[in-house]
Amino acid sequence: MKHFTIFVLIVFLLCLTSIQSASSLDYAATLVSGGLTRSYLVHVPANIPSSGTSLLVALHGGSGDGRGMQQLTNLNALADQKGFITVYPDGLQKTWADGRGTTPAELQGVNDVAFLSSLVRAISSQYKINTKKVFATGISNGGFMATKLACEASSIFVAVAVVSATMPQNLVSSCKPIGGMPFLLIHGTADTFVPASGGVVTKGNGGKILSTAATINFWKSLNGCNTATSSNINPLADGTSITLEQYQNCSSGHDVWFYKILGGGHTWAGGLQYLPEIIIGKTSQDINANEVIWQFFQQQ
């Protein structure tokens, strides 16, 4: 009986070890950049490939943080399915130095391009990251920041996806990514925070921005895109509809895609309605932003 009990205990411990090794890993960490201690969350799926995995840096909006971005998008579920590592960094005072020249982080002289580049290097020192599969995405302030990474850190980030943000005017003249940059934009026509018509950001930290049309024209010109296709996505009964514009066969080899959400607000499509519609507008369910972003990244 004693030997049987020991045998059962050993089997239990082996099973427990197997379960733990097969589960995903979530942890919080910090690094020092520009003399500041910066924080971030990491999600590591159980099934990352040993040959080298993809890394996605997901940037929160103004007044948010990494944990909020994690909850808004539920990118962890996609990461578990596809086997890539996701990082959710925290901006200084819940903002990013995104190129508009108006956020608390930027007014304090924070270099978030350096921080996020250092973050990629830190994760790469812990896990085998495929350097050809390091991506950035973000919403609002985080979307502007992803655009700045596209402009100034193209040696590290190989594609970006921007949600509810356009091109800051301040970046236009200096934006020169090496060899171009794959660029995806998802934006609602009824976004009252970041107007699709451009001009000035109406809420949050303000700043002058291009329209969605001018933003797409900038990136398709930079990438040397000549072929354009447009298609409509079958809408659900949620008060929104979506047109997908794709600019391909580009001389740089990098596509530009634009999901124009007709009637969509300042939201993450397929994600949470994180505030009432009267404040942020409708969250379209016609697409899942996570899925179309990942599809775009994989095709580049």
N, C-alpha and C positions, 0 to 999 in steps of 0.2 A: 504493500500500500504506500509506503514511504517513497519507494522508487517511482511508483506511478505518479504520485503527487509532484515529485521533482520533474518528471518528464512533462507533465501538463504545464508546469510553470515555465519550463524552457520553451515549449511550443508557443505559449502565450507571449513571452518576451520576444521571440523571433517574429511573431506576427505583428506585434506592436512596432518593432523596429521597421518592419516592411511597410507598415501603414504610414509611419512618420516619414520614411525616405521617399514615399510615393506622393506626399502631399506638397502643396505649394508653400513658399516661404515669403512672409511679409515682415519687413523690419524698417525701423527708422534709423537714420544716421545723420552725421554732420560732416562738413569739411570747412576749412578756412580758405576764403578767397577774398583778396583785396583787404586783408586785415579783419574781415568779418566772418563770424561763425554762421554758416548757412546750413539749413536743415532740409531733409528730403525723405520721402517714403519710397520703398522699393518693393515690387512684387515680382517674385521669381517662380514661374510655373515648375511643376515637377518634371515636365517632359522637354526641357530645353535640349536641343541637339548638341552633342559633344563636339561636333565639327565647327561650331561657332553659331551663336544665336543673334537674332535681331534685337535692337534696343530702341524703345520708343520713349521719348521725353515728353510728358504731357503737362502743359502749363495752364494754371488756373487763371481766372479772370480777376479784375481788380476787386479788392475787398475779400477775396477768397484765399484759400490755401490748398496745399497738396491733397490733404484728406478730403476736402470738399470736391476737388476735381475728380478724385477717385470715385466718390459717391455719385457725382453728376453723370459721369460717362459710363461707369461699370466696364471700363476697359479691361479690368482683371479677368472677366469672364472670357473675353476674346483672346487675351494673352494665354490663358490656360488652354484654350482650344487650339491656338496656332503655335504655341510654344515660343513666345518672345518675352523678354524682360521689359517691364514698364516702370518708369521712375516718375514720381510726382514731387517736384521741388517746391519750396516755399519762397515767394518773393519777399523782398524787404518791405516791412510795413504793409504786407499783402498787396504789393504792387511790383511791376517789372519796369526796368529802365528800357523802354521799348522803342525809342527813337522819336517819340512825339515831343519830348522835351518838357513834359508837364507832370509826370508822375512823381510822388515823393521819392521813389528810388532814384529816378534820374536827376531830380533836383539836388539830391545828396551825393551825386557823382558816382553812383554804384555802377560797376561794370558787370552786367549780367551775362554778356556774351562770354567773358572770361570765366565766370562762375559756372555756367552751363557746359562750357567746353571742359573745364576741370572735372565737372561731375561725370561726363562721359568717360574721361580718363580714369576716374576713381572706380567706376563700375567695371571698366575694361580690365582693371588690375585684379578684380575679384573673379570675373567670369570671362569665358572666351567669347568675345563679341566679334561678329563679322563687321569689319569696318565699312563694308559696302552696304550695310543695312542698319545705319543709325539714322533715326527719323525724329522729327519734332512735330507736335501739334499743339494747339491751344485755342482758347476761346476768349474773345474780347481783348483785354489787356494782354492775356497770354497769346492770343492770335497775332497781335501786333508784334509781340516778342518773337514769335516763331518766324515772322517775316524778317525781323532784324537778324535772326540767326541765318536765314537764307542768304541775306546780303553779306554778312560779315564772318560767317563761320562755315562756309561751303566746303572747307577742307575736312570738316568733321561730320556735319549733317548732310545727308545725301538727298533728302526730299523733305518738304514740309506740307502740312495741311492746316489751313487757317479757317477758323469758324467765327462768325460774327465779328469780323475785323477786316479792314482793308489795308491799303498801303499808306503809312505815314508820309506826309509830304516831305518831311525833313530827310527821308531816306532816299528819295528818288535820284538825286544827282550823284550820290556816293555808292549806290547799290551796284556792286560789280562782282557777283559770285563767279568763281573760277569755273569756266566751262558751262555756265548756265545753272539752272536749278529746276527740278520738277516742282510744280506749284499747284496745289488744289485749294479752291476757295468754296466754302459753303456759307451762304448768306441769305437772310430773309429780306424780302422787299418791304416788310412792315416793321423792321428793326428801328425802334425809336431811340436807342442808345447810340448806335453806330449807323448813321443814315446811309442807305445804299446809294444815295445821290452824292455822297461825299460832303466836303465842306468842313464842318467842325463837329467833333464828337459832342453830343448834346448832354450827356450825363457822365458822372464819374470825373475823370481828370482832364477832359477836354482834349484839345490838340487838333491840328489841321490834318485832314486825310483826303485821299483820292476816293472817287466813287468806285463801286464794284466794276463798272465797265472800264474805267481808266486803269484800275489795278490789273485786270485781265489783259488789257492792251499792253501794259508795261511788261508783264511777264511773257506774253506770247512774242512780243518784239524782241525781248532780251534772249529768248530761247530760239528765235528764228523759226516760228511756227507759221505755216502757210495753209495747211488743210484744217478746215473747221467742219464739225458735224454738230447737229442739235437734235435732241430727242426729248420726248415728254415721258415722264414716269407716271404710270397709272396711279391716280390719287385714291386715298382712302377718304372716308367721310369725316375729315377733321378740320375742314376749312382751309386747307393749304393744297397746293399742287407744285410740282417741281419740273423745271426744265434743266437738262444737262447739256452744257456746251463743252465740247472736247476739241482741243487744238493739238493735233498730232503731226507726225512726219516732220518734226522740227529739226533744223540743222544741228542743234546742240544734242539731239537725241533725247530731250526731256520734254514731256507733255505738260500741258496746262489744262486743268479741268475746272469747270465752274458749275456747281449745283445751285441754281437760283430758285429759292423757295418762295413762291408767290403766296403772300399772306403770312409768311413765317416771321417770327419775332427774334429777340435777342436770346437765342436758345441753342441747345445741342440736339439736333434732330435724332429722334428715337430715344433720347435721354429723359431725365426727370423734368417735369414742369416745376422748376425749383422756386418760382414765385408766381403769384396769380397772373393770369393773362392780361389783366388791366395794367399791370406794371411792365411785364417783359414781352407780352405777345404770345402767340401760339407756338407750341412745340410740335413741329410736324412729325408724324409717324409714317410718312410715305417712304422714307428711307431710314436706315440705321447708320448714323454718321460713323460709328466705329467700323462697320463692315465696308462702307464705301471708301473710307480713308485707308484701311488695310489693303483693299483691292488696288487702289491707286499706288500705294507704296510698292506692292509686289510686282506691278507692271512696269515699274521704272527701272 
